[in-house]
Amino acid sequence: MKTYQITANNNRIILNSKTRLNVPINVVIMLKGQANYTTFILSDGREKVVARTLKFFEPFLETHGFQRIHRGSMINPKFIKGYCKDDSIVIMKNGMMIKVSRRRKDAFFEKNGEKLVN
């Protein structure tokens, strides 16, 4: 299965090759994984569910800067609004709050430490 496609200046990820459902990577805010399904949350508020695991998309999206911060969550750091250090929660620009796992917290701070505001 083809998972992505690179066009002239716009990288897109193909979510379903049969229906040709694809989205630009720069509009994906985060991915939420539940069992064998992944939900793509887009900047315009839409959600797309795909019958693939989060692990399936992880290698490709990491090359575009996405970070896995929890077993069931992967975020686009371009959409980070802030961070609550007491609760280890990332606040996204669309208002969503995502917990950072304790084992991934150090790696998350190394990459995003200067962007985060308490």
DSSP file (Angstrom, degrees, kcal/mol; ACC not computed):
  #  RESIDUE AA STRUCTURE BP1 BP2  ACC     N-H-->O    O-->H-N    N-H-->O    O-->H-N    TCO  KAPPA ALPHA  PHI   PSI    X-CA   Y-CA   Z-CA
    1    1 A M              0   0    0      0, 0.0     2,-0.4     0, 0.0    15,-0.0   0.000 360.0 360.0 360.0 133.1    0.0    0.0    0.0
    2    2 A K        -     0   0    0      1,-0.1    15,-0.1    11,-0.0     3,-0.1  -0.686 360.0-177.8 -81.6 127.7    1.3    3.4   -0.9
    3    3 A T        +     0   0    0     -2,-0.4    11,-1.0     1,-0.2     2,-0.3   0.626  58.9  18.8-105.5 -14.6    1.2    5.7    2.1
    4    4 A Y  E     -A   13   0A   0      9,-0.3     2,-0.3    18,-0.0     9,-0.2  -0.969  52.6-158.3-151.6 167.3    2.5    9.0    0.7
    5    5 A Q  E     -A   12   0A   0      7,-2.4     7,-2.3    -2,-0.3     2,-0.6  -0.983  12.1-146.8-149.3 133.9    3.0   11.0   -2.4
    6    6 A I  E     -A   11   0A   0     -2,-0.3     5,-0.2     5,-0.2     2,-0.1  -0.913  20.3-177.5-107.1 121.4    5.3   13.9   -3.1
    7    7 A T        -     0   0    0      3,-1.5    -2,-0.0    -2,-0.6     5,-0.0  -0.399  49.9 -67.4-104.3-172.7    4.0   16.5   -5.5
    8    8 A A  S    S-     0   0    0      1,-0.2     3,-0.1    -2,-0.1    -2,-0.0   0.879 118.1 -18.7 -45.8 -61.6    5.8   19.6   -6.7
    9    9 A N  S    S+     0   0    0      1,-0.1     2,-0.5     2,-0.0    -1,-0.2   0.245 123.0  79.4-132.2  12.3    5.9   21.6   -3.5
   10   10 A N        -     0   0    0     15,-0.0    -3,-1.5     2,-0.0     2,-0.4  -0.958  63.1-149.3-130.9 115.2    3.3   19.9   -1.4
   11   11 A N  E     -A    6   0A   0     -2,-0.5    14,-2.4    -5,-0.2    15,-0.4  -0.679  21.9-174.8 -82.2 133.8    3.7   16.7    0.5
   12   12 A R  E     -AB   5  24A   0     -7,-2.3    -7,-2.4    -2,-0.4     2,-0.5  -0.929  18.8-142.1-127.7 150.8    0.5   14.7    0.8
   13   13 A I  E     -AB   4  23A   0     10,-2.8    10,-2.0    -2,-0.3     2,-0.7  -0.965  16.2-137.4-114.6 130.0   -0.3   11.5    2.7
   14   14 A I  E     + B   0  22A   0    -11,-1.0     8,-0.3    -2,-0.5     3,-0.2  -0.761  21.8 178.7 -88.0 117.0   -2.6    9.0    1.0
   15   15 A L  E    S+     0   0A   0      6,-2.7     2,-0.4    -2,-0.7     7,-0.2   0.809  75.6  15.6 -88.4 -33.1   -5.0    7.7    3.6
   16   16 A N  E  >> - B   0  21A   0      5,-1.7     5,-1.7     1,-0.1     4,-0.7  -0.912  59.8-166.7-144.9 113.5   -7.0    5.4    1.3
   17   17 A S  T  45S+     0   0    0     -2,-0.4    -1,-0.1     3,-0.2    -2,-0.0   0.794  87.9  56.7 -73.7 -27.1   -5.7    4.4   -2.1
   18   18 A K  T  45S+     0   0    0      1,-0.2    -1,-0.2     2,-0.1    -2,-0.0   0.920 118.8  30.2 -70.5 -42.9   -9.1    3.1   -3.3
   19   19 A T  T  45S-     0   0    0      2,-0.1    -1,-0.2     0, 0.0    -2,-0.2   0.442 106.4-125.3 -93.4  -0.4  -11.0    6.3   -2.7
   20   20 A R  T  <5 +     0   0    0     -4,-0.7     2,-0.8     1,-0.2    -3,-0.2   0.843  46.5 169.9  57.4  36.4   -8.0    8.4   -3.4
   21   21 A L  E   < +B   16   0A   0     -5,-1.7    -6,-2.7    -7,-0.0    -5,-1.7  -0.704   8.4 155.8 -79.5 113.4   -8.4   10.1    0.0
   22   22 A N  E     -B   14   0A   0     -2,-0.8    -8,-0.2    -8,-0.3   -18,-0.0  -0.980  22.6-166.2-139.8 153.6   -5.3   12.2    0.6
   23   23 A V  E     -B   13   0A   0    -10,-2.0   -10,-2.8    -2,-0.3     2,-0.2  -0.970  32.6-100.1-136.4 149.7   -4.4   15.2    2.7
   24   24 A P  E >   -B   12   0A   0      0, 0.0     3,-1.3     0, 0.0   -12,-0.3  -0.482  29.6-133.2 -66.4 140.7   -1.5   17.6    2.8
   25   25 A I  G >  S+     0   0    0    -14,-2.4     3,-1.5     1,-0.3   -13,-0.1   0.830 100.8  65.6 -66.0 -32.2    0.8   16.8    5.7
   26   26 A N  G 3  S+     0   0    0    -15,-0.4    -1,-0.3     1,-0.3   -14,-0.1   0.540  98.1  54.4 -73.1  -4.1    1.0   20.4    6.9
   27   27 A V  G <  S+     0   0    0     -3,-1.3    16,-2.4    15,-0.0     2,-0.6   0.421  81.7 103.3-104.1  -0.6   -2.7   20.4    7.8
   28   28 A V  E <   +C   42   0B   0     -3,-1.5    14,-0.2    -4,-0.2     3,-0.1  -0.737  44.6 179.9 -84.1 118.3   -2.4   17.3   10.1
   29   29 A I  E     -     0   0B   0     12,-2.6    47,-2.3    -2,-0.6     2,-0.3   0.916  61.3 -25.9 -82.4 -48.5   -2.4   18.4   13.7
   30   30 A M  E     -CD  41  75B   0     11,-1.3    11,-2.8    45,-0.2     2,-0.4  -0.981  50.2-128.7-159.7 166.8   -2.2   15.0   15.4
   31   31 A L  E     -CD  40  74B   0     43,-3.0    43,-2.2    -2,-0.3     2,-0.5  -0.984  16.2-162.2-123.8 136.4   -2.9   11.3   15.1
   32   32 A K  E     -CD  39  73B   0      7,-2.4     7,-3.2    -2,-0.4     2,-0.4  -0.981   9.2-155.3-119.4 128.6   -4.7    9.3   17.7
   33   33 A G  E     +C   38   0B   0     39,-2.3     2,-0.4    -2,-0.5     5,-0.2  -0.866  16.1 173.8-107.4 136.2   -4.4    5.5   17.6
   34   34 A Q  E >   -C   37   0B   0      3,-2.7     3,-2.0    -2,-0.4     2,-0.2  -0.917  63.8 -56.6-140.0 111.9   -6.9    3.1   19.0
   35   35 A A  T 3  S-     0   0    0     -2,-0.4    19,-0.3     1,-0.3    -1,-0.0  -0.372 122.7 -13.3  55.4-118.5   -6.3   -0.7   18.4
   36   36 A N  T 3  S+     0   0    0     -2,-0.2     2,-0.3    17,-0.1    -1,-0.3   0.151 122.7  83.9 -99.4  19.0   -6.1   -1.1   14.6
   37   37 A Y  E <   -C   34   0B   0     -3,-2.0    -3,-2.7    14,-0.2     2,-0.4  -0.926  56.4-160.0-123.7 147.1   -7.4    2.3   13.7
   38   38 A T  E     -CE  33  50B   0     12,-2.6    12,-2.8    -2,-0.3     2,-0.6  -0.995   7.6-152.6-126.0 131.5   -5.8    5.7   13.4
   39   39 A T  E     -CE  32  49B   0     -7,-3.2    -7,-2.4    -2,-0.4     2,-0.6  -0.918   7.1-153.2-105.1 121.8   -7.7    9.0   13.5
   40   40 A F  E     -CE  31  48B   0      8,-3.4     8,-2.3    -2,-0.6     2,-0.6  -0.839   7.2-156.6 -91.6 123.5   -6.1   11.9   11.7
   41   41 A I  E     -CE  30  47B   0    -11,-2.8   -12,-2.6    -2,-0.6   -11,-1.3  -0.913  13.9-157.7-104.1 120.6   -7.2   15.3   13.2
   42   42 A L  E >   -C   28   0B   0      4,-2.7     3,-1.7    -2,-0.6   -14,-0.2  -0.543  27.4-112.2-100.7 162.1   -6.9   18.1   10.6
   43   43 A S  T 3  S+     0   0    0    -16,-2.4   -15,-0.1     1,-0.3    -1,-0.1   0.714 114.0  59.3 -67.3 -21.8   -6.5   21.8   11.2
   44   44 A D  T 3  S-     0   0    0    -17,-0.2    -1,-0.3     2,-0.1     3,-0.1   0.368 122.6-101.4 -88.7   6.7  -10.0   22.6    9.7
   45   45 A G  S <  S+     0   0    0     -3,-1.7    -2,-0.1     1,-0.3     2,-0.1   0.280  79.4 132.4  96.9 -10.9  -11.6   20.4   12.4
   46   46 A R        -     0   0    0     -5,-0.1    -4,-2.7     1,-0.0     2,-0.4  -0.381  41.7-152.8 -73.8 153.7  -12.2   17.3   10.3
   47   47 A E  E     -E   41   0B   0     -6,-0.2     2,-0.5    -3,-0.1    -6,-0.2  -0.998   5.8-165.2-127.4 132.4  -11.3   13.9   11.5
   48   48 A K  E     -E   40   0B   0     -8,-2.3    -8,-3.4    -2,-0.4     2,-0.4  -0.975   7.8-152.5-119.6 127.4  -10.4   11.0    9.1
   49   49 A V  E     -E   39   0B   0     -2,-0.5     2,-0.4   -10,-0.2   -10,-0.2  -0.851  12.3-172.0-102.6 133.1  -10.3    7.4   10.4
   50   50 A V  E     -E   38   0B   0    -12,-2.8   -12,-2.6    -2,-0.4     2,-1.6  -0.963  29.5-127.2-125.6 140.4   -8.0    4.9    8.7
   51   51 A A  S    S+     0   0    0     -2,-0.4     2,-0.3   -14,-0.2   -14,-0.2  -0.362  79.1  94.9 -85.5  57.5   -7.9    1.1    9.3
   52   52 A R  S    S-     0   0    0     -2,-1.6    -2,-0.2   -14,-0.1     2,-0.1  -0.958  77.4-104.6-139.4 155.8   -4.1    1.1    9.9
   53   53 A T    >>  -     0   0    0     -2,-0.3     4,-0.8     1,-0.1     3,-0.6  -0.363  26.7-116.3 -79.1 162.5   -2.1    1.3   13.1
   54   54 A L  H >> S+     0   0    0    -19,-0.3     4,-1.4   -17,-0.2     3,-0.6   0.850 115.4  62.2 -63.7 -35.0   -0.3    4.4   14.3
   55   55 A K  H 34 S+     0   0    0      1,-0.2    -1,-0.2     2,-0.2   -22,-0.0   0.791  94.8  61.9 -62.1 -29.3    3.0    2.4   13.9
   56   56 A F  H <4 S+     0   0    0     -3,-0.6     4,-0.3     1,-0.2    -1,-0.2   0.880 111.9  35.9 -64.5 -39.1    2.3    2.0   10.2
   57   57 A F  H <X S+     0   0    0     -4,-0.8     4,-2.2    -3,-0.6     5,-0.2   0.645  97.0  87.3 -88.8 -17.0    2.4    5.8    9.7
   58   58 A E  H  X S+     0   0    0     -4,-1.4     4,-2.2     1,-0.2     5,-0.2   0.883  83.4  50.7 -57.0 -49.9    5.1    6.6   12.2
   59   59 A P  H  > S+     0   0    0      0, 0.0     4,-0.8     0, 0.0    -1,-0.2   0.906 115.2  43.1 -59.6 -41.2    8.3    6.1   10.1
   60   60 A F  H >4 S+     0   0    0     -4,-0.3     3,-0.6    -3,-0.2     4,-0.4   0.929 115.4  47.1 -70.0 -44.3    7.1    8.4    7.3
   61   61 A L  H ><>S+     0   0    0     -4,-2.2     5,-2.0     1,-0.2     3,-1.1   0.792 102.2  64.0 -72.1 -27.1    5.7   11.1    9.5
   62   62 A E  H ><5S+     0   0    0     -4,-2.2     3,-1.4     1,-0.3    -1,-0.2   0.829  96.0  59.4 -64.2 -29.9    8.8   11.3   11.7
   63   63 A T  T <<5S+     0   0    0     -4,-0.8    -1,-0.3    -3,-0.6    -2,-0.2   0.693 104.2  52.0 -70.0 -16.7   10.7   12.4    8.6
   64   64 A H  T < 5S-     0   0    0     -3,-1.1    -1,-0.3    -4,-0.4    -2,-0.2   0.206 129.1 -94.8-102.7  13.2    8.3   15.4    8.5
   65   65 A G  T < 5S+     0   0    0     -3,-1.4    -3,-0.2     1,-0.3    -2,-0.1   0.396  73.9 146.2  95.8  -3.0    8.9   16.4   12.1
   66   66 A F      < -     0   0    0     -5,-2.0     2,-0.4    10,-0.1    -1,-0.3  -0.350  33.1-151.8 -66.7 149.6    6.0   14.6   13.8
   67   67 A Q  E     -F   75   0B   0      8,-2.5     8,-2.8    -2,-0.0     2,-0.7  -0.982  12.6-136.2-128.5 136.1    6.7   13.3   17.3
   68   68 A R  E     +F   74   0B   0     -2,-0.4     6,-0.2     6,-0.3     3,-0.1  -0.815  29.7 167.7 -88.3 115.7    5.2   10.3   19.2
   69   69 A I  E     +     0   0B   0      4,-1.1    32,-2.7    -2,-0.7     2,-0.3   0.507  63.4  15.5-108.6  -7.6    4.5   11.6   22.7
   70   70 A H  E >  S-F   73   0B   0      3,-1.4     3,-1.2    30,-0.2    -1,-0.2  -0.966  85.4 -97.0-156.9 164.9    2.4    8.7   23.9
   71   71 A R  T 3  S+     0   0    0     -2,-0.3   -17,-0.1     1,-0.3    -1,-0.1   0.846 125.8  28.8 -57.0 -34.8    1.5    5.2   23.0
   72   72 A G  T 3  S+     0   0    0    -40,-0.1   -39,-2.3   -18,-0.0     2,-0.4   0.189 113.5  71.9-113.3  16.6   -1.7    6.4   21.3
   73   73 A S  E <   +DF  32  70B   0     -3,-1.2    -3,-1.4   -41,-0.2    -4,-1.1  -0.994  42.4 176.1-140.6 139.2   -0.7    9.9   20.2
   74   74 A M  E     -DF  31  68B   0    -43,-2.2   -43,-3.0    -2,-0.4     2,-0.3  -0.993  19.7-164.8-136.3 130.8    1.5   11.5   17.6
   75   75 A I  E     -DF  30  67B   0     -8,-2.8    -8,-2.5    -2,-0.4   -45,-0.2  -0.777  25.2-126.4-120.4 160.1    1.6   15.3   17.2
   76   76 A N    >   -     0   0    0    -47,-2.3     3,-2.2    -2,-0.3   -10,-0.1  -0.926  21.3-149.7 -98.9 112.9    2.8   17.9   14.7
   77   77 A P  G >  S+     0   0    0      0, 0.0     3,-1.4     0, 0.0    -1,-0.1   0.674  89.9  73.8 -61.9 -16.5    5.1   20.3   16.7
   78   78 A K  G 3  S+     0   0    0      1,-0.3   -49,-0.1   -49,-0.1   -12,-0.0   0.710  96.4  50.8 -67.0 -18.8    4.1   23.2   14.4
   79   79 A F  G <  S+     0   0    0     -3,-2.2    14,-2.5   -50,-0.2     2,-0.4   0.204  78.5 124.8-105.3  14.6    0.7   23.2   16.2
   80   80 A I  E <   +G   92   0C   0     -3,-1.4    12,-0.2    12,-0.2     3,-0.1  -0.620  30.1 176.3 -77.1 129.7    1.9   23.3   19.8
   81   81 A K  E     -     0   0C   0     10,-3.1     2,-0.3    -2,-0.4    11,-0.2   0.798  59.2 -38.0 -98.4 -41.0    0.5   26.2   21.7
   82   82 A G  E     -G   91   0C   0      9,-1.9     9,-2.7    34,-0.1    -1,-0.4  -0.955  49.1-117.9-169.2-176.1    1.9   25.5   25.2
   83   83 A Y  E     -G   90   0C   0     34,-1.8     2,-0.8    -2,-0.3     7,-0.2  -0.993   8.7-146.8-145.9 132.8    2.8   23.0   27.8
   84   84 A C  E  >> -G   89   0C   0      5,-2.9     5,-1.8    -2,-0.4     4,-1.1  -0.878  15.0-169.6 -99.8 105.7    1.6   22.4   31.4
   85   85 A K  T  45S+     0   0    0     -2,-0.8    -1,-0.2     1,-0.2     3,-0.1   0.838  79.4  59.1 -69.1 -34.1    4.6   21.1   33.2
   86   86 A D  T  45S+     0   0    0      1,-0.2    -1,-0.2     2,-0.1    -2,-0.0   0.896 120.6  26.1 -62.1 -41.0    2.8   20.1   36.4
   87   87 A D  T  45S-     0   0    0     -3,-0.2    -1,-0.2     2,-0.1    -2,-0.2   0.441 103.2-123.5-102.5  -2.4    0.5   17.7   34.5
   88   88 A S  T  <5 +     0   0    0     -4,-1.1    12,-2.9     1,-0.2     2,-0.4   0.947  59.5 149.6  56.0  52.5    2.8   16.9   31.6
   89   89 A I  E   < -GH  84  99C   0     -5,-1.8    -5,-2.9    10,-0.2     2,-0.4  -0.964  41.2-145.3-121.5 131.5    0.1   18.0   29.1
   90   90 A V  E     -GH  83  98C   0      8,-3.2     8,-2.5    -2,-0.4     2,-0.6  -0.806  13.3-148.9 -91.6 132.8    0.7   19.5   25.6
   91   91 A I  E     -GH  82  97C   0     -9,-2.7   -10,-3.1    -2,-0.4    -9,-1.9  -0.914  13.1-152.9-105.0 122.3   -1.8   22.1   24.6
   92   92 A M  E >   -G   80   0C   0      4,-2.9     3,-1.8    -2,-0.6   -12,-0.2  -0.470  27.8-108.1 -91.1 164.4   -2.4   22.3   20.9
   93   93 A K  T 3  S+     0   0    0    -14,-2.5   -13,-0.1     1,-0.3    -1,-0.1   0.726 118.7  57.6 -65.4 -22.5   -3.6   25.3   18.9
   94   94 A N  T 3  S-     0   0    0    -15,-0.2    -1,-0.3     2,-0.1   -65,-0.0   0.385 123.5-103.1 -89.2   5.2   -7.0   23.8   18.3
   95   95 A G  S <  S+     0   0    0     -3,-1.8    -2,-0.1     1,-0.3     2,-0.1   0.335  74.8 139.6  95.1  -6.5   -7.5   23.5   22.1
   96   96 A M        -     0   0    0     -5,-0.1    -4,-2.9     1,-0.0     2,-0.5  -0.431  40.6-148.6 -72.0 145.7   -6.8   19.8   22.5
   97   97 A M  E     -H   91   0C   0     -6,-0.2     2,-0.4    -2,-0.1    -6,-0.2  -0.974  13.9-171.7-118.5 127.4   -4.8   18.6   25.4
   98   98 A I  E     -H   90   0C   0     -8,-2.5    -8,-3.2    -2,-0.5     2,-0.2  -0.969  20.8-126.9-124.9 131.3   -2.6   15.5   25.1
   99   99 A K  E     -H   89   0C   0     -2,-0.4     2,-0.5   -10,-0.2   -10,-0.2  -0.527  17.4-140.6 -74.3 137.0   -0.7   13.8   27.9
  100  100 A V        -     0   0    0    -12,-2.9   -30,-0.2    -2,-0.2     5,-0.1  -0.881  23.8-121.5 -97.5 126.9    3.0   13.2   27.4
  101  101 A S    >>  -     0   0    0    -32,-2.7     4,-0.7    -2,-0.5     3,-0.6  -0.313  17.2-121.2 -67.7 152.4    4.1    9.8   28.6
  102  102 A R  T 34 S+     0   0    0      1,-0.2     4,-0.4     2,-0.2     3,-0.3   0.811 111.2  52.6 -66.8 -28.9    6.8    9.8   31.3
  103  103 A R  T 34 S+     0   0    0      1,-0.2     4,-0.3     2,-0.1    -1,-0.2   0.732 114.1  41.5 -79.5 -21.2    9.2    7.8   29.2
  104  104 A R  T <> S+     0   0    0     -3,-0.6     4,-1.9   -35,-0.2    -1,-0.2   0.420  90.0  92.1-102.4   0.2    9.0   10.1   26.2
  105  105 A K  H  X S+     0   0    0     -4,-0.7     4,-2.2    -3,-0.3     5,-0.2   0.900  83.9  50.1 -63.8 -43.9    9.1   13.3   28.2
  106  106 A D  H  > S+     0   0    0     -4,-0.4     4,-2.0     1,-0.2    -1,-0.2   0.923 112.1  46.5 -63.8 -45.3   12.8   13.8   28.0
  107  107 A A  H  > S+     0   0    0     -4,-0.3     4,-1.5     1,-0.2    -1,-0.2   0.867 110.8  54.2 -64.3 -35.9   13.0   13.3   24.3
  108  108 A F  H  X S+     0   0    0     -4,-1.9     4,-2.0     1,-0.2    -2,-0.2   0.915 109.4  47.1 -64.4 -43.2   10.1   15.7   23.8
  109  109 A F  H  X S+     0   0    0     -4,-2.2     4,-1.8     1,-0.2    -2,-0.2   0.847 106.4  58.2 -68.6 -34.0   11.8   18.4   25.8
  110  110 A E  H  < S+     0   0    0     -4,-2.0    -1,-0.2     1,-0.2    -2,-0.2   0.897 115.0  36.2 -61.6 -39.5   15.1   18.0   23.9
  111  111 A K  H  < S+     0   0    0     -4,-1.5    -2,-0.2    -5,-0.1    -1,-0.2   0.810 133.2  23.9 -83.1 -30.7   13.4   18.7   20.6
  112  112 A N  H >X S+     0   0    0     -4,-2.0     4,-1.2    -5,-0.2     3,-1.1   0.250  80.3 116.9-122.7  11.9   10.8   21.4   21.8
  113  113 A G  T 3< S+     0   0    0     -4,-1.8     3,-0.3     1,-0.3    -1,-0.1   0.838  79.0  48.6 -55.5 -40.2   12.3   23.0   24.9
  114  114 A E  T 34 S+     0   0    0      1,-0.2    -1,-0.3    -4,-0.2    -2,-0.1   0.728 110.1  52.4 -75.8 -20.6   12.7   26.5   23.5
  115  115 A K  T <4 S+     0   0    0     -3,-1.1     2,-0.2     2,-0.0    -1,-0.2   0.711  89.5  96.4 -83.8 -21.8    9.1   26.6   22.1
  116  116 A L     <  -     0   0    0     -4,-1.2     2,-0.4    -3,-0.3   -34,-0.1  -0.484  52.5-167.1 -83.6 138.7    7.3   25.6   25.3
  117  117 A V              0   0    0     -2,-0.2   -34,-1.8   -36,-0.1    -2,-0.0  -0.977 360.0 360.0-120.8 132.7    5.8   28.1   27.7
  118  118 A N              0   0    0     -2,-0.4   -33,-0.1   -36,-0.1    -1,-0.1   0.478 360.0 360.0 -80.0 360.0    4.7   27.2   31.2
